[in-house]
Amino acid sequence: MRLVLLASIGILFTIFVVLEIGLRWFFGFGNPLIYITDPHIGYLLAPNQQTRRFGNRIQINQYSMRTAPIAKKPSSSSLRVLLLGDSIANGGWWTDQTNTISSLMSSSLSANYQDKFLGVEVLNASANSWGPRNELAYLQHFGNFHSQVVVLLINTDDLFATAPTSLPVGRDRNYPAKTPPLALLEVFQRYVIKQKPIPELQAVHQEGGDRVGVNLDAIGKIHALTNQQNCQLILVMTPLLREIGKPGPRDYEIKARQRLTEFTQSRHIAYIDFLPIFNSYPDPKALYHDTIHLNLSGNQLVTNTITQKLVKCPISVY
């Protein structure tokens, strides 16, 4: 009887070890990206971390960017572009480091500017669910890293984004504040246990007033900062999948889009609206990972369009 019990314990332990190793090795569980709080930005990815999720490599540098470690100031005669955005710019767990928009832009710009610049860097300052106010706060805190160009990448929902908050960090399973002791525990917490609501977030999500106007004001302040730093700003907006085709954007989104267009025109901000571009694509669904985030094909289309825009702009060498 005792031998049977010991054998059963041994089998269970072996299964546990195999599952733990398999979840870590093949799926990357047990080592999620960690978030930290910030009183102004709300939250950002903890600096200096690396992981793999479902085979995709993710690297976060010393400035909480999804970019390899960088020098604060670029080398002379080089081009540096700062990409600011949310999960679309970041790429998330479904995008390998080499397939993010910033990495693709770096390769594309290097090919186009090989005779003008000695090197090209595209920095990626982004985090899930950031809006213009988060991105403004990041720029105010860290500066533009001596970039000649800032690309602000938003999506339609960002026009209605609420104020920065650190409430999700350590309380929402998508924003962990520490590494779990076991990969099995992370899987259990992520896929088995129901997410507990965060009551205080309800007040944040119900923010009143003119949200579109507040976010346009944040974009305006980003534009002012880039002007002060002798830096060009390019504003880019990608649509939600449901906006493409018929019936198109909802009435409130049409109004917000029109306000954004008028805002960029009055401020002379370079603006790329991807809604008509995606509408002209043969199979727009093939550009999306889900209903909002882009896959590699979508990232490549966005990259090529931004590159074409940049190539037409005069960019000075520091």
C-alpha positions as CSV (number, residue, x, y, z in Angstrom):
1,M,0.0,0.0,0.0
2,R,2.8,2.3,0.9
3,L,4.6,1.6,-2.3
4,V,1.4,2.3,-4.3
5,L,1.1,5.6,-2.5
6,L,4.7,6.6,-3.1
7,A,4.4,5.6,-6.8
8,S,1.2,7.7,-7.1
9,I,3.0,10.7,-5.6
10,G,5.9,10.1,-7.9
11,I,3.7,10.0,-10.9
12,L,1.8,13.2,-9.9
13,F,5.1,15.0,-9.2
14,T,6.4,13.9,-12.6
15,I,3.3,15.2,-14.3
16,F,3.6,18.5,-12.4
17,V,7.2,18.9,-13.4
18,V,6.5,18.1,-17.1
19,L,3.5,20.5,-17.2
20,E,5.5,23.3,-15.5
21,I,8.5,22.9,-17.8
22,G,6.2,22.6,-20.9
23,L,4.2,25.7,-20.0
24,R,7.4,27.7,-19.5
25,W,9.4,26.3,-22.4
26,F,6.7,26.2,-25.1
27,F,4.3,29.0,-24.1
28,G,6.4,31.3,-21.9
29,F,4.0,31.1,-18.9
30,G,5.6,31.9,-15.5
31,N,7.5,34.9,-16.8
32,P,4.9,37.5,-17.9
33,L,5.7,41.1,-18.6
34,I,5.6,43.1,-15.4
35,Y,4.1,46.6,-15.0
36,I,4.9,49.4,-12.7
37,T,2.9,52.4,-11.6
38,D,3.6,56.1,-12.3
39,P,1.7,59.0,-10.8
40,H,1.5,60.8,-14.2
41,I,1.8,58.1,-16.9
42,G,-0.5,55.8,-15.0
43,Y,1.5,52.7,-15.7
44,L,4.3,51.5,-17.9
45,L,6.2,48.3,-18.5
46,A,8.9,47.6,-16.0
47,P,12.3,48.4,-17.4
48,N,14.9,45.8,-18.4
49,Q,12.9,42.6,-18.9
50,Q,12.8,39.9,-21.5
51,T,10.4,37.0,-22.1
52,R,8.9,34.8,-24.7
53,R,5.2,34.3,-25.1
54,F,3.9,31.6,-27.5
55,G,7.3,31.6,-29.1
56,N,7.4,35.4,-29.7
57,R,10.4,37.3,-28.2
58,I,9.6,40.4,-26.2
59,Q,12.3,42.8,-24.9
60,I,11.8,45.9,-22.8
61,N,14.7,48.3,-22.4
62,Q,15.8,50.6,-19.6
63,Y,13.2,53.3,-20.6
64,S,10.2,50.8,-20.6
65,M,10.3,50.7,-24.4
66,R,9.8,47.6,-26.5
67,T,13.2,48.2,-27.9
68,A,16.7,47.0,-27.3
69,P,18.8,49.1,-24.8
70,I,19.6,52.5,-26.2
71,A,21.9,55.4,-25.5
72,K,20.1,58.5,-24.2
73,K,21.5,60.5,-27.2
74,P,21.9,58.9,-30.7
75,S,25.2,58.9,-32.5
76,S,25.9,61.7,-34.9
77,S,24.6,61.6,-38.4
78,S,22.0,59.0,-37.5
79,L,18.2,59.1,-37.7
80,R,16.2,58.4,-34.6
81,V,12.4,58.1,-34.6
82,L,10.2,57.8,-31.5
83,L,7.1,55.7,-31.9
84,L,4.5,56.5,-29.2
85,G,1.4,54.3,-28.9
86,D,-0.7,51.6,-27.2
87,S,-0.9,47.9,-27.8
88,I,-1.1,48.3,-31.6
89,A,2.4,49.9,-31.5
90,N,3.6,47.6,-28.8
91,G,2.6,44.4,-30.7
92,G,1.7,42.4,-27.6
93,W,2.4,38.8,-27.0
94,W,1.3,37.8,-30.5
95,T,4.0,39.8,-32.2
96,D,7.7,38.8,-32.2
97,Q,10.2,41.7,-31.5
98,T,11.3,41.6,-35.1
99,N,7.7,42.0,-36.4
100,T,6.6,45.1,-34.4
101,I,5.9,48.2,-36.4
102,S,9.0,49.9,-34.9
103,S,11.3,47.1,-35.9
104,L,9.8,47.0,-39.4
105,M,10.2,50.7,-39.7
106,S,13.8,50.6,-38.7
107,S,14.6,48.1,-41.5
108,S,12.5,50.0,-44.0
109,L,14.0,53.4,-43.2
110,S,17.5,52.0,-43.2
111,A,17.0,50.8,-46.7
112,N,15.6,54.2,-47.8
113,Y,18.1,56.4,-46.0
114,Q,21.3,54.4,-46.4
115,D,23.0,57.2,-48.3
116,K,21.9,60.0,-45.9
117,F,22.2,58.6,-42.4
118,L,24.9,56.3,-40.9
119,G,22.3,54.5,-38.8
120,V,18.5,54.4,-38.1
121,E,16.8,53.7,-34.8
122,V,13.0,53.5,-34.2
123,L,12.2,53.5,-30.5
124,N,8.9,52.0,-29.3
125,A,7.4,53.7,-26.2
126,S,4.1,52.0,-25.8
127,A,1.8,50.0,-23.4
128,N,-1.5,48.3,-23.6
129,S,-4.5,50.7,-23.5
130,W,-2.5,53.8,-23.4
131,G,-4.3,56.9,-24.7
132,P,-3.0,60.3,-25.8
133,R,-2.8,61.5,-22.2
134,N,-0.5,58.6,-21.2
135,E,1.6,59.2,-24.2
136,L,1.9,62.9,-23.4
137,A,2.9,62.1,-19.8
138,Y,5.6,59.7,-21.1
139,L,7.0,62.3,-23.4
140,Q,6.9,65.0,-20.6
141,H,8.8,62.6,-18.3
142,F,11.4,61.1,-20.6
143,G,11.6,63.6,-23.4
144,N,11.9,62.6,-27.1
145,F,15.5,61.0,-26.8
146,H,16.8,63.5,-29.3
147,S,14.6,62.1,-32.1
148,Q,14.1,63.9,-35.3
149,V,10.6,62.5,-35.7
150,V,7.9,61.4,-33.3
151,V,5.2,59.1,-34.7
152,L,2.1,59.1,-32.5
153,L,0.1,56.0,-33.4
154,I,-3.5,55.9,-32.1
155,N,-6.7,54.0,-33.0
156,T,-10.3,55.3,-33.1
157,D,-11.0,54.2,-29.5
158,D,-8.1,56.4,-28.3
159,L,-10.1,59.5,-29.1
160,F,-12.4,58.5,-26.2
161,A,-9.6,57.3,-23.9
162,T,-9.9,58.1,-20.2
163,A,-7.4,59.7,-17.8
164,P,-4.2,57.8,-16.9
165,T,-4.6,55.6,-13.9
166,S,-2.4,53.0,-12.1
167,L,-5.4,51.1,-10.7
168,P,-5.0,48.0,-13.0
169,V,-1.4,47.3,-11.9
170,G,-1.3,44.2,-9.7
171,R,-5.1,43.9,-9.7
172,D,-5.9,43.2,-13.3
173,R,-4.4,39.9,-14.5
174,N,-3.3,41.6,-17.7
175,Y,-1.1,44.1,-15.7
176,P,0.8,41.9,-13.2
177,A,3.1,43.7,-10.7
178,K,5.2,40.6,-9.9
179,T,6.3,37.3,-11.4
180,P,4.2,34.3,-10.3
181,P,6.1,31.5,-8.6
182,L,4.8,28.9,-11.0
183,A,3.7,28.8,-14.6
184,L,0.8,26.6,-13.6
185,L,-0.3,29.3,-11.2
186,E,-0.3,31.9,-13.9
187,V,-2.4,29.7,-16.2
188,F,-4.8,29.1,-13.4
189,Q,-5.1,32.8,-12.5
190,R,-5.4,33.9,-16.1
191,Y,-7.7,31.3,-17.5
192,V,-9.5,29.6,-14.6
193,I,-10.2,32.2,-12.0
194,K,-12.7,34.9,-13.0
195,Q,-11.3,38.4,-13.1
196,K,-12.5,40.4,-10.1
197,P,-13.8,43.8,-11.1
198,I,-12.0,46.9,-9.8
199,P,-14.7,49.2,-8.4
200,E,-12.6,52.3,-8.5
201,L,-12.1,51.8,-12.3
202,Q,-15.8,52.3,-12.9
203,A,-15.4,56.0,-12.0
204,V,-12.5,56.3,-14.3
205,H,-14.3,54.6,-17.2
206,Q,-17.3,56.9,-16.6
207,E,-15.3,60.1,-17.0
208,G,-17.6,62.8,-18.2
209,G,-17.1,65.9,-20.1
210,D,-15.7,66.2,-23.6
211,R,-13.3,63.3,-23.8
212,V,-12.6,63.8,-27.4
213,G,-11.7,67.4,-26.7
214,V,-9.4,66.5,-23.8
215,N,-7.5,63.9,-25.9
216,L,-7.2,66.4,-28.8
217,D,-5.7,68.8,-26.3
218,A,-3.2,66.1,-25.3
219,I,-2.3,65.6,-29.0
220,G,-1.9,69.4,-29.3
221,K,0.5,69.4,-26.3
222,I,2.5,66.6,-27.9
223,H,2.7,68.6,-31.1
224,A,3.9,71.7,-29.1
225,L,6.6,69.6,-27.3
226,T,7.9,68.2,-30.6
227,N,8.0,71.7,-32.1
228,Q,10.0,73.0,-29.1
229,Q,12.5,70.2,-29.5
230,N,12.9,70.9,-33.3
231,C,11.2,67.6,-34.0
232,Q,8.6,66.6,-36.5
233,L,5.3,64.9,-35.5
234,I,3.3,62.5,-37.6
235,L,-0.1,61.4,-36.3
236,V,-1.3,58.0,-37.4
237,M,-4.7,56.5,-36.7
238,T,-5.8,52.9,-37.4
239,P,-9.5,51.9,-37.5
240,L,-11.3,49.2,-35.7
241,L,-12.1,46.2,-37.9
242,R,-15.9,47.0,-37.7
243,E,-15.3,50.4,-39.1
244,I,-14.1,49.0,-42.4
245,G,-16.7,48.5,-45.2
246,K,-20.4,49.0,-44.6
247,P,-22.0,50.5,-42.5
248,G,-18.6,52.1,-41.5
249,P,-17.9,54.1,-38.3
250,R,-20.7,54.8,-35.9
251,D,-22.2,58.4,-35.8
252,Y,-20.2,59.4,-32.7
253,E,-17.0,58.1,-34.3
254,I,-17.7,60.0,-37.5
255,K,-18.0,63.2,-35.5
256,A,-14.9,62.5,-33.5
257,R,-12.9,61.7,-36.7
258,Q,-14.1,64.9,-38.3
259,R,-12.9,66.8,-35.2
260,L,-9.5,65.2,-35.4
261,T,-9.2,66.0,-39.1
262,E,-10.1,69.6,-38.6
263,F,-7.7,69.7,-35.6
264,T,-4.8,68.4,-37.5
265,Q,-5.5,70.8,-40.4
266,S,-5.7,73.8,-38.1
267,R,-2.5,72.8,-36.3
268,H,-0.7,71.8,-39.5
269,I,0.0,68.3,-38.1
270,A,1.0,65.6,-40.6
271,Y,-1.8,63.0,-40.4
272,I,-2.4,59.6,-41.8
273,D,-5.9,58.1,-41.5
274,F,-5.7,54.4,-42.3
275,L,-9.5,54.0,-42.6
276,P,-9.6,54.8,-46.4
277,I,-6.3,52.9,-46.9
278,F,-7.7,49.8,-45.2
279,N,-11.0,50.2,-47.1
280,S,-9.1,50.0,-50.4
281,Y,-7.2,46.9,-49.3
282,P,-8.5,43.7,-51.1
283,D,-9.1,41.8,-47.8
284,P,-9.0,44.1,-44.8
285,K,-9.7,41.2,-42.3
286,A,-6.4,39.7,-43.4
287,L,-4.7,42.7,-41.7
288,Y,-6.0,42.0,-38.2
289,H,-5.0,39.7,-35.4
290,D,-8.4,40.4,-33.8
291,T,-11.0,43.2,-34.0
292,I,-8.5,46.0,-33.2
293,H,-4.9,44.7,-33.3
294,L,-2.9,44.2,-36.4
295,N,-1.0,41.1,-37.5
296,L,2.2,41.1,-39.5
297,S,0.5,42.0,-42.7
298,G,-1.2,45.0,-41.1
299,N,2.1,46.1,-39.4
300,Q,3.8,45.9,-42.8
301,L,1.1,48.0,-44.5
302,V,1.3,50.6,-41.7
303,T,5.1,50.6,-41.9
304,N,5.2,51.1,-45.6
305,T,2.8,54.0,-45.5
306,I,4.6,55.8,-42.7
307,T,7.9,55.2,-44.5
308,Q,6.6,56.7,-47.7
309,K,5.4,59.7,-45.7
310,L,8.7,60.2,-43.9
311,V,10.8,59.9,-47.1
312,K,8.9,62.8,-48.5
313,C,9.7,65.0,-45.4
314,P,13.0,66.8,-45.1
315,I,14.7,65.4,-42.0
316,S,17.8,67.1,-40.7
317,V,20.9,65.4,-39.3
318,Y,21.9,66.3,-35.8
